[in-house]
Amino acid sequence: MSIDKDTAAKVAKLARIRVEDADLPALAEEFNAVLGFIEQLSEVDVEGVEPMVSVTPMRLPRRVDEVTDGGQQAKVLANAPDAREGFFAVPKVVE
């Protein structure tokens, strides 16, 4: 796949990046370089190679999934401009 000046302009517009007309050929060349590298990667034989999360063999740390109330009611309500009886107090909005 080859990226031309018009395609580079379209990609820049979709990404909401302002690119001057004079810079579009250079941007197209950069896109082509990236695509060329991706094509090189597709030539690598990965048959029998398992996907990995890290370069060192390790298990991701896990924690017990426990449901709690958070235990921070006082800290949370300390940030409220008005709190009463353990709840946020807000102005009535129903007419």
All heavy atoms as an XYZ file, in Angstrom:
720
protein
N       0.838     -1.175      0.000
C       0.000      0.000      0.000
C       0.880      1.233      0.000
O       1.881      1.292      0.701
C      -0.915     -0.035      1.224
C      -1.745      1.217      1.388
S      -2.735      1.160      2.879
C      -4.345      1.168      2.151
N       0.519      2.207     -0.772
C       1.282      3.438     -0.853
C       0.366      4.619     -0.530
O      -0.765      4.684     -0.990
C       1.869      3.590     -2.257
O       2.591      4.791     -2.339
N       0.881      5.521      0.248
C       0.126      6.710      0.648
C       0.587      7.877     -0.211
O       1.777      8.173     -0.293
C       0.365      7.033      2.137
C      -0.004      5.857      3.022
C      -0.392      8.280      2.547
C      -1.461      5.553      3.109
N      -0.376      8.536     -0.850
C      -0.039      9.721     -1.639
C      -0.398     10.980     -0.847
O      -0.874     10.920      0.290
C      -0.743      9.696     -3.001
C      -2.261      9.658     -2.863
O      -2.758      9.557     -1.730
O      -2.933      9.745     -3.902
N      -0.162     12.128     -1.450
C      -0.389     13.412     -0.799
C      -1.861     13.592     -0.412
O      -2.167     14.075      0.680
C       0.067     14.524     -1.754
C      -0.058     15.909     -1.229
C       0.475     16.894     -2.252
C      -0.187     18.230     -2.085
N       0.220     19.203     -3.078
N      -2.781     13.182     -1.287
C      -4.213     13.339     -1.000
C      -4.650     12.459      0.165
O      -5.440     12.887      1.018
C      -5.038     13.008     -2.249
C      -4.798     13.995     -3.380
O      -4.466     15.166     -3.084
O      -4.936     13.592     -4.546
N      -4.138     11.236      0.215
C      -4.487     10.334      1.317
C      -3.919     10.861      2.631
O      -4.573     10.785      3.677
C      -3.970      8.918      1.040
O      -4.445      8.496     -0.241
C      -4.432      7.939      2.091
N      -2.707     11.402      2.591
C      -2.102     11.985      3.798
C      -2.941     13.157      4.293
O      -3.154     13.322      5.499
C      -0.671     12.424      3.518
N      -3.466     13.951      3.372
C      -4.320     15.079      3.757
C      -5.611     14.579      4.393
O      -6.090     15.150      5.380
C      -4.627     15.940      2.537
N      -6.166     13.502      3.843
C      -7.398     12.948      4.400
C      -7.163     12.391      5.796
O      -7.972     12.600      6.703
C      -7.943     11.855      3.476
C      -9.264     11.292      3.926
C      -9.817     10.302      2.935
C     -11.149      9.745      3.415
N     -11.714      8.782      2.491
N      -6.054     11.683      5.995
C      -5.727     11.136      7.313
C      -5.532     12.268      8.325
O      -6.013     12.202      9.457
C      -4.480     10.233      7.246
C      -3.994      9.854      8.632
C      -4.774      8.995      6.422
N      -4.850     13.319      7.903
C      -4.639     14.458      8.797
C      -5.972     15.105      9.167
O      -6.189     15.484     10.326
C      -3.716     15.480      8.135
N      -6.878     15.200      8.213
C      -8.190     15.790      8.495
C      -8.971     14.911      9.456
O      -9.599     15.405     10.408
C      -8.973     15.973      7.198
C     -10.319     16.609      7.415
C     -11.072     16.789      6.115
C     -12.444     17.397      6.390
N     -13.238     17.515      5.193
N      -8.951     13.586      9.243
C      -9.655     12.672     10.137
C      -9.087     12.713     11.549
O      -9.815     12.568     12.531
C      -9.608     11.250      9.589
C     -10.431     11.000      8.325
C     -10.131      9.606      7.782
C     -11.914     11.149      8.606
N      -7.770     12.916     11.652
C      -7.114     12.988     12.963
C      -7.202     14.392     13.552
O      -6.728     14.626     14.660
C      -5.647     12.581     12.833
N      -7.822     15.303     12.803
C      -7.965     16.701     13.223
C      -6.611     17.332     13.521
O      -6.419     18.001     14.546
C      -8.907     16.814     14.410
C     -10.305     16.348     14.088
C     -11.219     16.491     15.277
N     -12.494     15.870     15.008
C     -13.582     16.519     14.601
N     -13.530     17.807     14.396
N     -14.712     15.874     14.403
N      -5.667     17.079     12.593
C      -4.331     17.656     12.690
C      -4.161     18.615     11.533
O      -4.371     18.251     10.374
C      -3.250     16.561     12.622
C      -3.422     15.583     13.774
C      -1.861     17.168     12.643
C      -2.541     14.358     13.667
N      -3.803     19.841     11.833
C      -3.584     20.815     10.779
C      -2.200     20.599     10.177
O      -1.186     20.635     10.868
C      -3.677     22.235     11.325
C      -3.576     23.281     10.231
C      -3.627     24.677     10.768
N      -4.582     24.756     11.869
C      -4.761     25.827     12.616
N      -4.063     26.906     12.388
N      -5.630     25.824     13.600
N      -2.171     20.321      8.884
C      -0.913     20.115      8.163
C      -0.931     21.046      6.956
O      -1.876     21.045      6.172
C      -0.766     18.645      7.701
C       0.514     18.460      6.921
C      -0.820     17.694      8.886
N       0.113     21.831      6.848
C       0.213     22.753      5.709
C       0.423     21.946      4.433
O       0.977     20.849      4.451
C       1.386     23.719      5.918
C       1.268     24.573      7.173
C       0.049     25.485      7.167
O      -0.365     25.936      6.074
O      -0.508     25.728      8.252
N      -0.018     22.513      3.301
C       0.109     21.825      2.013
C       1.560     21.493      1.685
O       1.842     20.467      1.069
C      -0.499     22.680      0.894
C      -2.017     22.726      0.968
O      -2.601     21.801      1.575
O      -2.607     23.680      0.427
N       2.476     22.356      2.080
C       3.892     22.116      1.793
C       4.437     20.922      2.585
O       5.422     20.305      2.170
C       4.707     23.366      2.113
N       3.806     20.596      3.721
C       4.283     19.496      4.564
C       3.644     18.159      4.218
O       4.040     17.123      4.765
C       4.020     19.823      6.037
C       4.790     21.039      6.501
O       5.880     21.290      5.949
O       4.304     21.727      7.419
N       2.653     18.144      3.338
C       1.961     16.903      3.010
C       2.851     15.851      2.350
O       2.749     14.669      2.689
C       0.738     17.183      2.141
C      -0.456     17.780      2.894
C      -1.553     18.155      1.913
C      -0.968     16.824      3.938
N       3.744     16.214      1.417
C       4.618     15.168      0.844
C       5.505     14.489      1.896
O       5.682     13.276      1.869
C       5.458     15.924     -0.191
C       4.633     17.105     -0.554
C       3.904     17.479      0.703
N       6.020     15.263      2.841
C       6.852     14.680      3.894
C       6.023     13.762      4.785
O       6.483     12.689      5.196
C       7.507     15.780      4.723
N       4.780     14.162      5.077
C       3.899     13.325      5.884
C       3.581     12.022      5.161
O       3.577     10.956      5.761
C       2.608     14.086      6.220
C       1.603     13.356      7.100
C       2.196     13.059      8.464
C       0.320     14.158      7.222
N       3.344     12.100      3.864
C       3.076     10.900      3.068
C       4.281      9.962      3.096
O       4.122      8.739      3.195
C       2.714     11.280      1.642
N       5.497     10.506      3.029
C       6.702      9.685      3.099
C       6.814      8.991      4.455
O       7.204      7.825      4.541
C       7.945     10.538      2.848
C       8.124     10.941      1.397
C       9.376     11.773      1.197
O      10.362     11.564      1.948
O       9.364     12.625      0.302
N       6.467      9.719      5.532
C       6.510      9.113      6.863
C       5.502      7.971      6.973
O       5.812      6.912      7.526
C       6.227     10.165      7.931
C       7.362     11.137      8.148
C       7.067     12.121      9.267
O       6.474     11.699     10.286
O       7.433     13.290      9.113
N       4.297      8.184      6.447
C       3.295      7.114      6.450
C       3.800      5.905      5.679
O       3.631      4.764      6.100
C       1.978      7.596      5.839
C       1.169      8.494      6.742
C       0.318      9.443      6.205
C       1.229      8.382      8.114
C      -0.450     10.252      7.016
C       0.471      9.197      8.943
C      -0.366     10.140      8.390
N       4.421      6.140      4.525
C       4.941      5.038      3.718
C       6.064      4.292      4.448
O       6.175      3.074      4.338
C       5.416      5.547      2.359
C       4.255      5.856      1.444
O       3.253      5.148      1.427
N       4.386      6.930      0.688
N       6.886      5.035      5.212
C       7.953      4.383      5.977
C       7.357      3.480      7.057
O       7.826      2.354      7.273
C       8.875      5.431      6.601
N       6.313      3.952      7.719
C       5.661      3.150      8.750
C       5.040      1.900      8.132
O       5.174      0.789      8.648
C       4.606      3.983      9.504
C       3.759      3.107     10.401
C       5.268      5.080     10.312
N       4.350      2.078      7.009
C       3.737      0.934      6.339
C       4.783     -0.055      5.843
O       4.576     -1.266      5.886
C       2.853      1.401      5.184
C       1.577      2.138      5.595
C       0.850      2.666      4.369
C       0.670      1.239      6.407
N       5.924      0.455      5.396
C       7.015     -0.428      4.978
C       7.536     -1.256      6.136
O       7.832     -2.452      5.981
N       7.650     -0.641      7.312
C       8.102     -1.384      8.491
C       7.091     -2.454      8.870
O       7.457     -3.575      9.230
C       8.341     -0.429      9.652
C       8.829     -1.109     10.887
C      10.105     -1.638     10.961
C       8.002     -1.239     11.988
C      10.555     -2.274     12.085
C       8.436     -1.876     13.134
C       9.721     -2.395     13.188
N       5.816     -2.131      8.779
C       4.768     -3.115      9.099
C       4.837     -4.280      8.117
O       4.672     -5.441      8.505
C       3.379     -2.444      9.094
C       3.281     -1.476     10.267
C       2.271     -3.473      9.160
C       2.058     -0.606     10.253
N       5.104     -3.995      6.861
C       5.245     -5.074      5.873
C       6.439     -5.956      6.207
O       6.391     -7.167      6.036
C       5.371     -4.488      4.472
C       4.064     -3.925      3.941
C       4.218     -3.253      2.581
O       5.344     -3.264      2.023
O       3.228     -2.709      2.105
N       7.528     -5.357      6.701
C       8.685     -6.146      7.115
C       8.326     -7.066      8.277
O       8.760     -8.213      8.328
C       9.835     -5.235      7.563
C      10.638     -4.647      6.453
C      11.791     -3.816      7.004
O      11.689     -3.253      8.096
N      12.869     -3.742      6.255
N       7.524     -6.577      9.201
C       7.131     -7.403     10.345
C       6.285     -8.587      9.913
O       6.349     -9.653     10.530
C       6.351     -6.562     11.366
C       7.161     -5.535     12.140
C       6.241     -4.724     13.045
C       8.247     -6.195     12.958
N       5.498     -8.415      8.867
C       4.656     -9.527      8.419
C       5.485    -10.655      7.806
O       4.984    -11.759      7.652
C       3.610     -9.029      7.423
O       4.223     -8.600      6.231
N       6.740    -10.400      7.457
C       7.610    -11.424      6.887
C       8.241    -12.321      7.953
O       8.794    -13.369      7.637
C       8.711    -10.770      6.055
C       8.191    -10.019      4.842
C       9.276     -9.235      4.133
O      10.453     -9.314      4.551
O       8.941     -8.531      3.173
N       8.163    -11.927      9.212
C       8.776    -12.694     10.294
C       7.953    -13.955     10.548
O       6.735    -13.910     10.637
C       8.852    -11.841     11.579
C       9.389    -12.653     12.748
C       9.714    -10.613     11.344
N       8.661    -15.092     10.661
C       7.993    -16.363     10.923
C       7.723    -16.478     12.429
O       8.645    -16.558     13.236
C       8.871    -17.527     10.461
C       8.220    -18.875     10.701
O       6.968    -18.920     10.780
O       8.943    -19.870     10.806
N       6.459    -16.477     12.803
C       6.082    -16.573     14.210
C       5.360    -17.883     14.504
O       4.678    -18.005     15.521
C       5.202    -15.369     14.630
C       5.995    -14.079     14.600
C       3.971    -15.267     13.757
N       5.532    -18.852     13.649
C       4.894    -20.162     13.835
C       5.392    -20.797     15.122
O       6.598    -20.917     15.358
C       5.220    -21.067     12.643
C       4.471    -22.367     12.660
C       2.977    -22.196     12.435
O       2.591    -21.266     11.709
O       2.226    -22.996     12.995
N       4.483    -21.170     16.002
C       4.831    -21.827     17.254
C       5.244    -20.881     18.368
O       5.601    -21.328     19.447
N       5.211    -19.583     18.130
C       5.569    -18.615     19.166
C       4.295    -18.197     19.889
O       3.357    -17.708     19.275
C       6.265    -17.376     18.556
C       6.565    -16.348     19.631
C       7.526    -17.777     17.818
N       4.278    -18.416     21.200
C       3.094    -18.066     21.974
C       3.088    -16.569     22.275
O       4.137    -15.974     22.500
C       3.078    -18.840     23.282
C       2.889    -20.330     23.103
C       2.777    -21.048     24.432
O       2.285    -20.430     25.397
O       3.171    -22.215     24.493
N       1.906    -15.960     22.287
C       1.831    -14.541     22.666
C       2.277    -14.359     24.107
O       2.113    -15.255     24.934
C       0.345    -14.212     22.528
C      -0.284    -15.353     21.847
C       0.623    -16.517     21.935
N       2.859    -13.202     24.399
C       3.326    -12.980     25.758
C       2.926    -11.598     26.238
O       2.695    -10.685     25.450
C       4.835    -13.150     25.844
C       5.642    -12.254     24.966
S       7.360    -12.703     25.126
C       8.106    -11.369     24.246
N       2.845    -11.474     27.559
C       2.486    -10.211     28.185
C       3.744     -9.417     28.513
O       3.754     -8.208     28.480
C       1.671    -10.487     29.470
C       1.362     -9.218     30.211
C       0.405    -11.232     29.138
N       4.806    -10.114     28.817
C       6.040     -9.481     29.243
C       7.216    -10.264     28.674
O       7.072    -11.412     28.273
C       6.099     -9.477     30.773
O       7.343     -9.004     31.220
N       8.384     -9.638     28.649
C       9.567    -10.346     28.156
C      10.109    -11.313     29.187
O      10.911    -12.171     28.872
C      10.676     -9.364     27.728
C      10.246     -8.575     26.518
C      11.081     -8.452     28.859
N       9.684    -11.174     30.440
C      10.080    -12.125     31.476
C       8.856    -12.941     31.865
O       7.750    -12.401     31.956
C      10.618    -11.384     32.720
O       9.615    -10.500     33.208
C      11.866    -10.608     32.391
N       9.031    -14.246     32.078
C       7.871    -15.060     32.441
C       7.378    -14.689     33.841
O       8.105    -14.804     34.822
C       8.408    -16.489     32.401
C       9.875    -16.361     32.541
C      10.257    -15.029     31.985
N       6.158    -14.202     33.913
C       5.589    -13.822     35.205
C       4.072    -13.833     35.120
O       3.505    -13.691     34.046
C       6.063    -12.431     35.628
C       5.673    -11.331     34.646
S       6.344     -9.723     35.028
C       5.163     -9.121     36.184
N       3.455    -14.036     36.251
C       2.002    -13.952     36.326
C       1.629    -12.549     36.765
O       2.306    -11.946     37.588
C       1.455    -14.969     37.312
C       1.549    -16.394     36.803
C       0.851    -17.381     37.702
N      -0.505    -17.016     38.095
C      -1.608    -17.283     37.374
N      -1.484    -17.906     36.230
N      -2.790    -16.948     37.804
N       0.549    -12.046     36.219
C       0.078    -10.741     36.634
C      -0.445    -10.812     38.062
O      -1.097    -11.788     38.431
C      -1.038    -10.269     35.699
C      -0.609     -9.980     34.265
C      -1.834     -9.642     33.417
C       0.372     -8.832     34.221
N      -0.144     -9.805     38.869
C      -0.639     -9.843     40.241
C      -2.162     -9.740     40.260
O      -2.752     -8.979     39.507
C       0.008     -8.620     40.893
C       0.397     -7.738     39.770
C       0.638     -8.617     38.593
N      -2.761    -10.521     41.114
C      -4.216    -10.520     41.227
C      -4.592    -10.239     42.672
O      -3.863    -10.542     43.598
C      -4.786    -11.858     40.792
C      -4.404    -12.215     39.371
C      -5.158    -13.451     38.916
N      -4.662    -13.922     37.653
C      -5.150    -13.567     36.477
N      -6.135    -12.720     36.408
N      -4.656    -14.052     35.366
N      -5.760     -9.645     42.828
C      -6.257     -9.401     44.173
C      -7.610    -10.074     44.319
O      -8.290    -10.339     43.337
C      -6.377     -7.915     44.465
C      -7.347     -7.193     43.553
C      -7.488     -5.728     43.970
N      -8.254     -5.002     42.997
C      -9.583     -4.993     42.912
N     -10.292     -5.701     43.754
N     -10.201     -4.294     41.989
N      -7.978    -10.317     45.534
C      -9.269    -10.922     45.814
C     -10.351     -9.887     45.511
O     -10.237     -8.716     45.891
C      -9.346    -11.365     47.287
C     -10.699    -11.967     47.595
C      -8.240    -12.351     47.586
N     -11.381    -10.295     44.811
C     -12.472     -9.398     44.470
C     -13.498     -9.426     45.594
O     -14.326    -10.321     45.676
C     -13.104     -9.832     43.136
C     -14.085     -8.810     42.609
O     -14.058     -7.663     43.080
O     -14.883     -9.166     41.724
N     -13.392     -8.459     46.486
C     -14.276     -8.389     47.628
C     -15.157     -7.152     47.516
O     -14.675     -6.065     47.212
C     -13.480     -8.305     48.934
C     -12.630     -9.531     49.205
C     -11.775     -9.367     50.444
O     -11.728     -8.247     50.998
O     -11.153    -10.351     50.847
N     -16.429     -7.313     47.795
C     -17.361     -6.188     47.775
C     -17.372     -5.559     49.164
O     -17.626     -6.242     50.159
C     -18.778     -6.653     47.388
C     -19.747     -5.490     47.416
C     -18.764     -7.303     46.020
N     -17.060     -4.269     49.215
C     -17.074     -3.539     50.484
C     -17.780     -2.205     50.272
O     -18.045     -1.799     49.136
C     -15.648     -3.268     50.989
O     -15.009     -2.373     50.081
C     -14.832     -4.539     51.111
N     -18.045     -1.516     51.365
C     -18.650     -0.194     51.247
C     -17.586      0.879     51.061
O     -17.898      2.048     50.948
C     -19.527      0.111     52.457
C     -18.724      0.242     53.737
O     -17.519     -0.071     53.738
O     -19.312      0.663     54.754
N     -16.344      0.493     51.041
C     -15.253      1.436     50.849
C     -14.658      1.910     52.153
O     -13.480      2.208     52.234
N     -15.484      1.995     53.191
C     -14.985      2.399     54.498
C     -14.436      3.809     54.545
O     -13.602      4.118     55.389
N     -14.854      4.672     53.622
C     -14.326      6.027     53.585
C     -15.432      7.070     53.566
O     -15.276      8.140     53.004
C     -13.441      6.199     52.352
C     -12.261      5.279     52.327
C     -11.364      5.544     51.142
O     -11.453      6.570     50.498
N     -10.489      4.616     50.860
N     -16.548      6.771     54.184
C     -17.681      7.680     54.155
C     -17.295      9.043     54.728
O     -17.623     10.078     54.159
C     -18.861      7.096     54.919
C     -20.074      8.003     54.905
C     -21.234      7.441     55.708
O     -21.047      6.540     56.527
N     -22.405      7.951     55.477
N     -16.598      9.056     55.845
C     -16.229     10.331     56.473
C     -15.315     11.150     55.566
O     -15.481     12.366     55.441
C     -15.555     10.068     57.819
N     -14.359     10.490     54.906
C     -13.451     11.214     54.008
C     -14.189     11.768     52.797
O     -13.933     12.876     52.350
C     -12.324     10.289     53.539
C     -11.323      9.947     54.600
C     -10.234      9.055     54.022
C      -9.233      8.644     55.053
N      -8.201      7.752     54.486
N     -15.112     10.983     52.243
C     -15.863     11.429     51.071
C     -16.759     12.602     51.443
O     -16.821     13.613     50.741
C     -16.689     10.268     50.471
C     -17.628     10.769     49.399
C     -15.773      9.202     49.914
N     -17.461     12.495     52.547
C     -18.363     13.565     52.957
C     -17.622     14.816     53.405
O     -18.190     15.906     53.423
C     -19.299     13.073     54.055
C     -20.337     12.040     53.608
C     -21.144     11.557     54.797
C     -21.236     12.606     52.535
N     -16.340     14.675     53.753
C     -15.546     15.849     54.134
C     -15.389     16.798     52.954
O     -15.197     18.004     53.132
C     -14.187     15.411     54.658
N     -15.476     16.286     51.724
C     -15.347     17.122     50.537
C     -16.665     17.791     50.155
O     -16.684     18.673     49.305
C     -14.869     16.282     49.346
C     -13.457     15.786     49.546
O     -12.630     16.495     50.090
N     -13.190     14.574     49.116
N     -17.763     17.366     50.743
C     -19.076     17.890     50.364
C     -19.276     19.276     50.962
O     -18.919     19.538     52.110
C     -20.166     16.950     50.854
N     -19.884     20.186     50.194
C     -20.174     21.506     50.755
C     -21.225     21.437     51.863
O     -21.233     22.253     52.769
C     -20.676     22.319     49.567
C     -20.912     21.368     48.462
C     -20.238     20.087     48.789
N     -22.118     20.438     51.773
C     -23.150     20.284     52.796
C     -23.482     18.794     52.924
O     -23.894     18.156     51.955
C     -24.404     21.073     52.387
C     -25.448     21.113     53.487
O     -25.132     20.724     54.628
O     -26.584     21.536     53.198
N     -23.270     18.246     54.116
C     -23.567     16.826     54.360
C     -24.389     16.726     55.637
O     -24.094     17.389     56.633
C     -22.279     16.036     54.489
N     -25.431     15.884     55.583
C     -26.300     15.704     56.753
C     -26.613     14.222     56.920
O     -26.953     13.547     55.949
C     -27.607     16.467     56.574
C     -27.425     17.955     56.471
C     -28.756     18.651     56.299
N     -28.513     19.993     55.805
C     -29.350     20.674     55.062
N     -30.507     20.149     54.730
N     -29.041     21.874     54.649
N     -26.490     13.755     58.135
C     -26.854     12.391     58.502
C     -26.168     11.333     57.631
O     -26.754     10.329     57.258
C     -28.372     12.210     58.448
C     -29.122     13.135     59.376
C     -30.622     13.024     59.210
O     -31.100     12.022     58.642
O     -31.311     13.946     59.656
N     -24.912     11.603     57.233
C     -24.154     10.629     56.457
C     -24.426     10.648     54.964
O     -24.032      9.723     54.248
N     -25.088     11.687     54.461
C     -25.403     11.792     53.034
C     -25.036     13.187     52.518
O     -24.915     14.136     53.294
C     -26.905     11.557     52.784
C     -27.374     10.192     53.163
C     -27.985      9.973     54.384
C     -27.192      9.116     52.304
C     -28.419      8.711     54.737
C     -27.620      7.850     52.650
C     -28.233      7.642     53.869
N     -24.886     13.307     51.191
C     -24.726     14.615     50.572
C     -26.057     15.350     50.669
O     -27.113     14.785     50.377
C     -24.353     14.495     49.084
C     -22.961     13.994     48.845
C     -22.750     12.687     48.464
C     -21.867     14.826     48.983
C     -21.472     12.210     48.233
C     -20.595     14.367     48.752
C     -20.386     13.054     48.386
N     -26.024     16.605     51.045
C     -27.236     17.419     51.072
C     -27.190     18.320     49.839
O     -26.224     19.042     49.608
C     -27.295     18.258     52.332
N     -28.254     18.229     49.028
C     -28.327     19.026     47.804
C     -29.619     19.809     47.795
O     -30.614     19.406     48.412
C     -28.229     18.138     46.552
C     -26.877     17.462     46.463
C     -29.331     17.104     46.512
N     -29.660     20.914     47.062
C     -30.897     21.678     47.007
C     -31.979     20.928     46.244
O     -31.699     20.156     45.328
C     -30.523     22.947     46.251
C     -29.082     22.870     45.936
C     -28.567     21.562     46.369
N     -33.207     21.143     46.641
C     -34.336     20.519     45.968
C     -34.469     21.118     44.565
O     -34.410     22.329     44.388
C     -35.613     20.788     46.770
C     -36.827     20.090     46.231
C     -38.016     20.351     47.142
C     -39.237     19.679     46.602
N     -40.399     19.895     47.463
N     -34.641     20.250     43.548
C     -34.727     20.738     42.172
C     -36.097     20.464     41.538
O     -36.354     20.888     40.431
C     -33.624     20.114     41.286
C     -32.266     20.594     41.722
C     -33.707     18.601     41.318
N     -36.985     19.793     42.232
C     -38.316     19.508     41.707
C     -39.219     20.684     42.034
O     -39.268     21.166     43.153
C     -38.880     18.198     42.318
C     -40.273     17.924     41.797
C     -37.952     17.048     42.028
N     -39.971     21.137     41.052
C     -40.867     22.273     41.286
C     -42.255     21.816     41.628
O     -42.760     20.838     41.222
C     -40.916     23.154     40.034
C     -39.586     23.819     39.794
C     -39.656     24.742     38.588
O     -40.750     25.207     38.215
O     -38.606     24.996     38.023
